[in-house]
Amino acid sequence: MKSMPISSRAYANRRVTAASLQTDRAVTRYRSDHRSRSSMCRPSRTQALQVAKRYAAAIGLKAAKIALIDQLFAFSKAVDWTDTEISPIVWPTNELLARRLGIKVSTLKHHLAGLVKAGLICYSDHPTYQRGGRRSEHGHIVEAYGINLSPIAARYSELLDLADAADFEARQCKSLSNRRTLLRRSMAAIIEAARRELGSLDEEWNLLLARLDRLLERRAQGSLESAEVVDALEALRAEAAELLEALYDSRDSSTALAKFRPLQTTADDPHSESCSDQRNCADAQYINESRAIGAMAYENKPSDASAEIKRRTQSAEPGDDIVNVSLPLLRSAFVHLSEMVPEVFNHWAVFRSSGGLLCRLCHINPQVYQEAVEVLGPDLAIVALALTAERSANGSVSNSGGYLRELVNRSRQGTLRLSRSLFSMAASARQSH
Protein backbone atom coordinates (compact mmCIF):
# COMPACT_ATOMS: atom_id res chain seq x y z
CA MET A 1 0.00 0.00 0.00
CA LYS A 2 1.37 3.37 -1.04
CA SER A 3 1.48 5.97 1.72
CA MET A 4 0.45 9.60 1.23
CA PRO A 5 3.18 12.22 1.13
CA ILE A 6 3.53 14.12 4.35
CA SER A 7 2.94 17.42 2.54
CA SER A 8 -0.53 16.30 1.50
CA ARG A 9 -1.75 15.28 4.90
CA ALA A 10 -4.73 17.22 6.20
CA TYR A 11 -3.01 18.39 9.34
CA ALA A 12 0.08 19.64 7.42
CA ASN A 13 -1.72 22.11 5.14
CA ARG A 14 -4.12 24.99 5.54
CA ARG A 15 -7.55 24.72 3.98
CA VAL A 16 -7.66 26.11 0.46
CA THR A 17 -10.87 27.86 -0.66
CA ALA A 18 -11.88 30.03 -3.58
CA ALA A 19 -11.64 33.12 -1.39
CA SER A 20 -8.13 32.21 -0.20
CA LEU A 21 -6.98 31.60 -3.78
CA GLN A 22 -8.34 34.98 -4.86
CA THR A 23 -6.59 36.66 -1.94
CA ASP A 24 -3.31 34.91 -2.77
CA ARG A 25 -3.50 36.16 -6.36
CA ALA A 26 -4.09 39.73 -5.15
CA VAL A 27 -1.12 39.51 -2.78
CA THR A 28 1.10 38.05 -5.51
CA ARG A 29 0.23 40.92 -7.86
CA TYR A 30 0.83 43.36 -5.04
CA ARG A 31 4.29 41.89 -4.33
CA SER A 32 5.26 41.80 -8.00
CA ASP A 33 4.75 45.49 -8.60
CA HIS A 34 5.26 47.01 -5.15
CA ARG A 35 8.81 47.99 -6.03
CA SER A 36 7.61 50.05 -8.98
CA ARG A 37 5.09 51.92 -6.85
CA SER A 38 5.96 54.96 -4.83
CA SER A 39 5.08 55.17 -1.18
CA MET A 40 2.34 57.69 -1.99
CA CYS A 41 0.40 54.99 -3.85
CA ARG A 42 0.18 52.79 -0.77
CA PRO A 43 -2.42 53.40 1.92
CA SER A 44 -1.17 54.45 5.31
CA ARG A 45 -1.70 52.33 8.38
CA THR A 46 -4.62 54.51 9.48
CA GLN A 47 -6.27 54.44 6.05
CA ALA A 48 -5.89 50.67 5.83
CA LEU A 49 -7.40 50.18 9.30
CA GLN A 50 -10.37 52.44 8.54
CA VAL A 51 -11.21 50.84 5.21
CA ALA A 52 -10.84 47.34 6.66
CA LYS A 53 -13.30 48.08 9.46
CA ARG A 54 -15.76 49.84 7.14
CA TYR A 55 -15.67 46.96 4.69
CA ALA A 56 -16.07 44.41 7.48
CA ALA A 57 -19.14 46.24 8.78
CA ALA A 58 -20.54 46.59 5.25
CA ILE A 59 -20.42 42.85 4.55
CA GLY A 60 -21.97 42.07 7.92
CA LEU A 61 -19.04 40.83 10.00
CA LYS A 62 -19.77 40.80 13.72
CA ALA A 63 -18.20 43.05 16.33
CA ALA A 64 -15.76 40.34 17.48
CA LYS A 65 -14.11 40.16 14.04
CA ILE A 66 -13.91 43.97 13.81
CA ALA A 67 -12.27 44.02 17.25
CA LEU A 68 -9.82 41.39 16.02
CA ILE A 69 -8.84 43.70 13.13
CA ASP A 70 -8.05 46.40 15.72
CA GLN A 71 -5.87 43.97 17.65
CA LEU A 72 -3.95 42.86 14.56
CA PHE A 73 -3.24 46.45 13.56
CA ALA A 74 -2.02 47.13 17.11
CA PHE A 75 1.00 44.91 16.34
CA SER A 76 1.67 46.73 13.09
CA LYS A 77 3.69 49.93 12.75
CA ALA A 78 3.29 52.84 10.37
CA VAL A 79 6.64 52.06 8.73
CA ASP A 80 5.31 48.65 7.67
CA TRP A 81 2.89 50.38 5.31
CA THR A 82 5.31 52.90 3.84
CA ASP A 83 8.28 50.62 3.23
CA THR A 84 8.00 49.30 -0.33
CA GLU A 85 10.44 46.47 0.35
CA ILE A 86 8.33 44.61 2.93
CA SER A 87 4.78 43.40 3.52
CA PRO A 88 2.81 44.37 6.65
CA ILE A 89 3.03 41.11 8.61
CA VAL A 90 2.29 40.67 12.33
CA TRP A 91 3.20 37.62 14.42
CA PRO A 92 1.22 37.61 17.73
CA THR A 93 0.34 34.16 19.06
CA ASN A 94 -3.21 32.90 19.17
CA GLU A 95 -3.05 32.79 22.97
CA LEU A 96 -2.08 36.48 23.15
CA LEU A 97 -4.84 37.58 20.77
CA ALA A 98 -7.43 35.45 22.58
CA ARG A 99 -6.40 36.90 25.93
CA ARG A 100 -6.66 40.46 24.65
CA LEU A 101 -10.12 39.82 23.21
CA GLY A 102 -11.28 37.82 26.22
CA ILE A 103 -12.26 34.76 24.18
CA LYS A 104 -11.09 31.17 23.82
CA VAL A 105 -8.37 30.15 21.39
CA SER A 106 -10.81 28.01 19.43
CA THR A 107 -13.12 31.01 19.05
CA LEU A 108 -10.19 33.15 17.95
CA LYS A 109 -9.30 30.64 15.23
CA HIS A 110 -12.90 30.82 14.00
CA HIS A 111 -12.70 34.63 13.74
CA LEU A 112 -9.34 34.47 11.94
CA ALA A 113 -10.86 32.09 9.42
CA GLY A 114 -13.69 34.59 8.92
CA LEU A 115 -11.21 37.38 8.10
CA VAL A 116 -9.42 35.08 5.66
CA LYS A 117 -12.74 34.26 3.98
CA ALA A 118 -13.51 37.99 3.74
CA GLY A 119 -10.20 38.52 1.94
CA LEU A 120 -8.76 40.87 4.55
CA ILE A 121 -5.83 38.75 5.72
CA CYS A 122 -3.77 35.79 4.61
CA TYR A 123 -0.91 33.77 6.10
CA SER A 124 2.82 33.98 5.48
CA ASP A 125 3.77 30.66 7.06
CA HIS A 126 7.05 29.38 8.42
CA PRO A 127 7.78 25.76 7.48
CA THR A 128 6.85 24.81 11.02
CA TYR A 129 3.75 27.11 11.03
CA GLN A 130 5.25 29.06 13.90
CA ARG A 131 4.79 32.82 13.97
CA GLY A 132 7.78 35.04 14.52
CA GLY A 133 9.79 37.93 13.16
CA ARG A 134 12.49 40.46 13.84
CA ARG A 135 12.99 44.13 13.11
CA SER A 136 16.05 46.24 12.45
CA GLU A 137 17.26 48.94 14.77
CA HIS A 138 15.18 51.44 12.76
CA GLY A 139 12.01 49.37 13.22
CA HIS A 140 11.84 47.90 9.73
CA ILE A 141 10.78 44.28 9.34
CA VAL A 142 13.74 42.10 8.43
CA GLU A 143 12.04 38.73 8.57
CA ALA A 144 8.48 37.84 9.53
CA TYR A 145 6.14 34.83 9.49
CA GLY A 146 2.53 35.07 10.62
CA ILE A 147 -0.60 37.01 9.67
CA ASN A 148 -0.20 39.04 6.49
CA LEU A 149 -2.23 42.29 6.29
CA SER A 150 -1.12 43.12 2.74
CA PRO A 151 -4.48 41.99 1.19
CA ILE A 152 -5.95 45.18 2.63
CA ALA A 153 -3.31 47.26 0.87
CA ALA A 154 -3.63 45.22 -2.33
CA ARG A 155 -7.42 45.64 -2.43
CA TYR A 156 -7.53 49.13 -0.95
CA SER A 157 -9.30 50.81 -3.89
CA GLU A 158 -11.76 47.96 -4.21
CA LEU A 159 -12.52 47.87 -0.49
CA LEU A 160 -12.93 51.66 -0.42
CA ASP A 161 -15.46 51.59 -3.29
CA LEU A 162 -17.40 48.75 -1.67
CA ALA A 163 -17.46 50.54 1.69
CA ASP A 164 -18.67 53.79 0.07
CA ALA A 165 -21.39 51.89 -1.79
CA ALA A 166 -22.48 50.22 1.44
CA ASP A 167 -22.64 53.58 3.22
CA PHE A 168 -24.73 55.04 0.39
CA GLU A 169 -27.06 52.03 0.50
CA ALA A 170 -27.43 52.41 4.26
CA ARG A 171 -28.33 56.11 3.90
CA GLN A 172 -30.88 55.28 1.21
CA CYS A 173 -32.47 52.58 3.35
CA LYS A 174 -32.62 54.95 6.34
CA SER A 175 -34.28 57.68 4.28
CA LEU A 176 -36.81 55.23 2.84
CA SER A 177 -37.51 53.86 6.30
CA ASN A 178 -38.26 57.37 7.56
CA ARG A 179 -40.60 58.00 4.62
CA ARG A 180 -42.32 54.67 5.27
CA THR A 181 -42.90 55.63 8.91
CA LEU A 182 -44.36 59.03 7.97
CA LEU A 183 -46.65 57.46 5.36
CA ARG A 184 -47.81 54.83 7.85
CA ARG A 185 -48.72 57.52 10.40
CA SER A 186 -50.44 59.63 7.74
CA MET A 187 -52.49 56.64 6.62
CA ALA A 188 -53.46 55.89 10.22
CA ALA A 189 -54.67 59.49 10.64
CA ILE A 190 -56.73 59.33 7.42
CA ILE A 191 -58.34 56.03 8.39
CA GLU A 192 -59.14 57.33 11.87
CA ALA A 193 -60.77 60.42 10.35
CA ALA A 194 -62.86 58.18 8.10
CA ARG A 195 -63.86 56.06 11.10
CA ARG A 196 -65.01 59.18 12.96
CA GLU A 197 -67.09 60.26 10.00
CA LEU A 198 -68.64 56.87 9.28
CA GLY A 199 -68.85 55.46 12.79
CA SER A 200 -67.51 52.15 11.44
CA LEU A 201 -65.52 51.55 8.28
CA ASP A 202 -67.46 50.29 5.28
CA GLU A 203 -66.32 47.64 2.81
CA GLU A 204 -64.31 50.04 0.64
CA TRP A 205 -62.32 51.37 3.60
CA ASN A 206 -61.80 47.85 4.99
CA LEU A 207 -60.31 46.74 1.67
CA LEU A 208 -58.00 49.73 1.71
CA LEU A 209 -56.98 48.90 5.28
CA ALA A 210 -56.22 45.31 4.26
CA ARG A 211 -53.98 46.53 1.44
CA LEU A 212 -52.17 48.77 3.91
CA ASP A 213 -51.59 45.85 6.29
CA ARG A 214 -50.12 43.76 3.49
CA LEU A 215 -47.70 46.53 2.53
CA LEU A 216 -46.61 47.07 6.13
CA GLU A 217 -46.00 43.35 6.56
CA ARG A 218 -43.46 43.30 3.72
CA ARG A 219 -39.87 43.06 4.92
CA ALA A 220 -37.96 44.77 2.13
CA GLN A 221 -34.35 43.74 1.51
CA GLY A 222 -32.29 46.65 0.21
CA SER A 223 -33.15 50.09 -1.06
CA LEU A 224 -34.79 48.88 -4.30
CA GLU A 225 -37.46 46.82 -2.52
CA SER A 226 -37.88 49.55 0.10
CA ALA A 227 -38.45 52.10 -2.67
CA GLU A 228 -41.15 49.85 -4.17
CA VAL A 229 -42.92 49.63 -0.82
CA VAL A 230 -42.71 53.39 -0.29
CA ASP A 231 -44.07 54.10 -3.79
CA ALA A 232 -46.97 51.72 -3.15
CA LEU A 233 -47.68 53.42 0.19
CA GLU A 234 -47.68 56.86 -1.44
CA ALA A 235 -50.14 55.68 -4.09
CA LEU A 236 -52.35 54.12 -1.41
CA ARG A 237 -52.23 57.30 0.67
CA ALA A 238 -53.30 59.38 -2.34
CA GLU A 239 -56.22 57.00 -2.90
CA ALA A 240 -57.23 57.20 0.76
CA ALA A 241 -57.03 61.00 0.71
CA GLU A 242 -59.34 61.11 -2.31
CA LEU A 243 -61.84 58.82 -0.56
CA LEU A 244 -61.78 61.00 2.55
CA GLU A 245 -62.25 64.19 0.54
CA ALA A 246 -65.20 62.60 -1.24
CA LEU A 247 -66.63 61.62 2.14
CA TYR A 248 -66.24 65.17 3.44
CA ASP A 249 -67.83 66.57 0.28
CA SER A 250 -70.83 64.26 0.63
CA ARG A 251 -71.26 65.22 4.29
CA ASP A 252 -70.95 68.92 3.45
CA SER A 253 -73.62 68.52 0.78
CA SER A 254 -75.94 66.79 3.26
CA THR A 255 -75.32 69.55 5.81
CA ALA A 256 -76.04 72.20 3.20
CA LEU A 257 -79.37 70.53 2.33
CA ALA A 258 -80.33 70.48 5.98
CA LYS A 259 -79.07 74.05 6.46
CA PHE A 260 -81.10 75.55 3.61
CA ARG A 261 -84.18 73.38 4.01
CA PRO A 262 -87.17 75.64 3.22
CA LEU A 263 -89.35 76.40 6.22
CA GLN A 264 -93.09 76.02 5.93
CA THR A 265 -94.90 79.30 6.57
CA THR A 266 -98.27 79.71 8.13
CA ALA A 267 -99.70 80.79 4.80
CA ASP A 268 -98.75 77.42 3.25
CA ASP A 269 -99.97 75.32 6.17
CA PRO A 270 -103.67 74.47 6.15
CA HIS A 271 -103.47 73.80 9.87
CA SER A 272 -101.84 77.16 10.67
CA GLU A 273 -104.43 78.06 13.27
CA SER A 274 -103.88 74.88 15.27
CA CYS A 275 -100.08 75.36 15.05
CA SER A 276 -100.44 78.93 16.25
CA ASP A 277 -102.57 77.79 19.13
CA GLN A 278 -100.00 75.18 20.12
CA ARG A 279 -97.19 77.75 19.92
CA ASN A 280 -99.16 80.16 22.15
CA CYS A 281 -99.75 77.39 24.64
CA ALA A 282 -96.04 76.56 24.63
CA ASP A 283 -95.13 80.22 25.24
CA ALA A 284 -97.59 80.42 28.05
CA GLN A 285 -96.24 77.21 29.55
CA TYR A 286 -92.55 78.21 29.81
CA ILE A 287 -93.29 81.72 31.16
CA ASN A 288 -95.47 80.38 33.95
CA GLU A 289 -94.37 82.05 37.21
CA SER A 290 -94.75 78.82 39.14
CA ARG A 291 -92.31 77.03 36.70
CA ALA A 292 -94.50 73.91 36.81
CA ILE A 293 -93.25 71.61 34.08
CA GLY A 294 -95.98 70.76 31.63
CA ALA A 295 -98.63 72.86 33.45
CA MET A 296 -100.88 75.33 31.61
CA ALA A 297 -101.00 79.01 32.58
CA TYR A 298 -102.40 82.30 31.39
CA GLU A 299 -100.87 83.90 28.32
CA ASN A 300 -99.03 87.15 29.02
CA LYS A 301 -98.79 90.04 26.65
CA PRO A 302 -95.72 90.06 24.40
CA SER A 303 -94.04 92.75 26.43
CA ASP A 304 -94.73 90.90 29.71
CA ALA A 305 -93.37 87.64 28.23
CA SER A 306 -90.16 89.34 27.09
CA ALA A 307 -89.66 90.84 30.54
CA GLU A 308 -90.23 87.43 32.15
CA ILE A 309 -87.71 85.72 29.81
CA LYS A 310 -85.12 88.43 30.54
CA ARG A 311 -85.67 88.12 34.29
CA ARG A 312 -85.37 84.32 34.28
CA THR A 313 -82.29 84.43 32.00
CA GLN A 314 -80.44 86.81 34.32
CA SER A 315 -81.32 84.88 37.46
CA ALA A 316 -80.51 81.39 36.14
CA GLU A 317 -77.91 79.36 38.05
CA PRO A 318 -76.01 76.32 36.80
CA GLY A 319 -78.01 73.95 38.94
CA ASP A 320 -81.29 75.45 37.70
CA ASP A 321 -80.66 74.62 34.04
CA ILE A 322 -82.63 71.39 33.90
CA VAL A 323 -85.34 72.79 36.19
CA ASN A 324 -85.99 75.64 33.75
CA VAL A 325 -86.16 73.30 30.73
CA SER A 326 -89.45 71.84 29.55
CA LEU A 327 -90.55 70.13 26.38
CA PRO A 328 -92.66 73.10 25.20
CA LEU A 329 -89.62 75.33 25.71
CA LEU A 330 -87.52 72.94 23.64
CA ARG A 331 -90.11 72.85 20.87
CA SER A 332 -90.22 76.64 20.84
CA ALA A 333 -86.43 77.03 20.82
CA PHE A 334 -85.56 74.24 18.39
CA VAL A 335 -87.54 75.28 15.33
CA HIS A 336 -85.59 73.19 12.81
CA LEU A 337 -85.48 70.07 14.97
CA SER A 338 -89.21 70.36 15.64
CA GLU A 339 -89.82 70.11 11.91
CA MET A 340 -87.19 67.49 11.16
CA VAL A 341 -87.80 65.10 14.10
CA PRO A 342 -91.00 66.24 15.86
CA GLU A 343 -91.50 62.86 17.52
CA VAL A 344 -88.56 63.30 19.94
CA PHE A 345 -90.35 66.16 21.72
CA ASN A 346 -93.49 64.18 22.56
CA HIS A 347 -92.23 62.82 25.87
CA TRP A 348 -89.14 63.25 28.07
CA ALA A 349 -88.37 59.53 27.89
CA VAL A 350 -88.35 59.68 24.09
CA PHE A 351 -86.22 62.83 24.16
CA ARG A 352 -83.66 61.27 26.53
CA SER A 353 -83.31 58.21 24.27
CA SER A 354 -82.83 60.21 21.05
CA GLY A 355 -79.07 60.65 21.47
CA GLY A 356 -78.16 58.29 18.64
CA LEU A 357 -80.62 59.93 16.25
CA LEU A 358 -79.38 63.44 17.02
CA CYS A 359 -75.73 62.32 16.69
CA ARG A 360 -76.42 60.98 13.21
CA LEU A 361 -78.40 64.09 12.33
CA CYS A 362 -75.53 66.51 13.04
CA HIS A 363 -72.66 64.05 12.32
CA ILE A 364 -71.26 63.81 15.86
CA ASN A 365 -69.19 60.89 17.04
CA PRO A 366 -71.25 59.01 19.67
CA GLN A 367 -68.15 58.88 21.85
CA VAL A 368 -68.22 62.68 22.12
CA TYR A 369 -71.82 62.48 23.29
CA GLN A 370 -70.93 59.82 25.88
CA GLU A 371 -68.26 62.14 27.26
CA ALA A 372 -70.89 64.87 27.54
CA VAL A 373 -73.17 62.45 29.44
CA GLU A 374 -70.39 61.68 31.91
CA VAL A 375 -69.77 65.37 32.60
CA LEU A 376 -73.24 66.92 32.32
CA GLY A 377 -75.50 64.02 33.24
CA PRO A 378 -78.08 62.44 30.92
CA ASP A 379 -80.62 65.28 30.99
CA LEU A 380 -78.32 68.25 30.38
CA ALA A 381 -76.27 66.21 27.92
CA ILE A 382 -79.25 65.46 25.66
CA VAL A 383 -80.29 69.15 25.85
CA ALA A 384 -76.75 70.20 24.88
CA LEU A 385 -76.77 67.68 22.01
CA ALA A 386 -80.14 68.97 20.77
CA LEU A 387 -78.84 72.55 20.99
CA THR A 388 -75.84 71.52 18.91
CA ALA A 389 -78.03 69.78 16.34
CA GLU A 390 -80.32 72.82 16.08
CA ARG A 391 -77.45 75.24 15.52
CA SER A 392 -75.91 72.88 13.01
CA ALA A 393 -79.20 72.74 11.12
CA ASN A 394 -79.64 76.53 11.03
CA GLY A 395 -76.06 77.03 9.86
CA SER A 396 -74.65 78.84 12.90
CA VAL A 397 -72.31 75.92 13.76
CA SER A 398 -70.07 74.19 11.22
CA ASN A 399 -68.16 71.83 13.55
CA SER A 400 -70.79 70.04 15.61
CA GLY A 401 -68.37 67.87 17.57
CA GLY A 402 -66.21 70.85 18.49
CA TYR A 403 -69.24 72.86 19.61
CA LEU A 404 -70.48 70.06 21.88
CA ARG A 405 -67.00 69.73 23.39
CA GLU A 406 -67.02 73.48 24.01
CA LEU A 407 -70.30 73.17 25.92
CA VAL A 408 -68.76 70.41 28.04
CA ASN A 409 -65.72 72.58 28.75
CA ARG A 410 -67.98 75.45 29.82
CA SER A 411 -69.69 73.10 32.23
CA ARG A 412 -66.33 72.15 33.74
CA GLN A 413 -65.56 75.84 34.18
CA GLY A 414 -68.98 76.54 35.69
CA THR A 415 -70.03 78.95 32.93
CA LEU A 416 -72.57 76.80 31.07
CA ARG A 417 -76.14 78.22 31.05
CA LEU A 418 -78.24 76.12 28.69
CA SER A 419 -81.53 77.60 29.85
CA ARG A 420 -80.40 81.09 28.86
CA SER A 421 -79.68 79.89 25.34
CA LEU A 422 -83.06 78.17 25.15
CA PHE A 423 -85.01 81.24 26.37
CA SER A 424 -83.13 83.46 23.92
CA MET A 425 -83.72 81.11 21.00
CA ALA A 426 -87.40 80.76 21.88
CA ALA A 427 -87.83 84.53 22.03
CA SER A 428 -86.06 84.98 18.68
CA ALA A 429 -88.16 82.23 17.10
CA ARG A 430 -91.41 83.83 18.36
CA GLN A 431 -90.43 87.27 17.09
CA SER A 432 -89.49 85.94 13.65
CA HIS A 433 -92.70 83.92 13.54
ABEGO torsion letter per residue (X at the ends): XBBBBAAABAAABBBBBAAAAAAAAAAAAAAAAAAABBAAABBBAAAAAAAAAAAAAAAGBBAAAAAAAAAAAAABBAAAAABAABBBBBABBAAAAAAAAGBBAAAAAAAAAAAAAAGABBBBBBAAGBBBBBBBAAGBBABBBEBBAAAAAAAAAAAAAAAAAAAAAAAAAAAAAAAAAAAAAAAAAAAAAAAAAAGBBBAAAAAAAAAAAAAAABBBBEAAAAAAAAAAAAAAAAAAAAAAAAAAAAAAAAAAAAAABBBBBAAABAAAAAAAAAAAAAAAAAABAAGBBGBBBBBBBAAAAAAAAAAAAAABBAAAAAAABBAAAAAAABAAAAAABAAAAABAAAAAAAAAAAAAAAGBBAAAAAAAAAAAEAAAAAAAAAAAAAAAAAGABABAAAAAAAAAAAAAAGABBAAAAAAAAAAAAAAAX
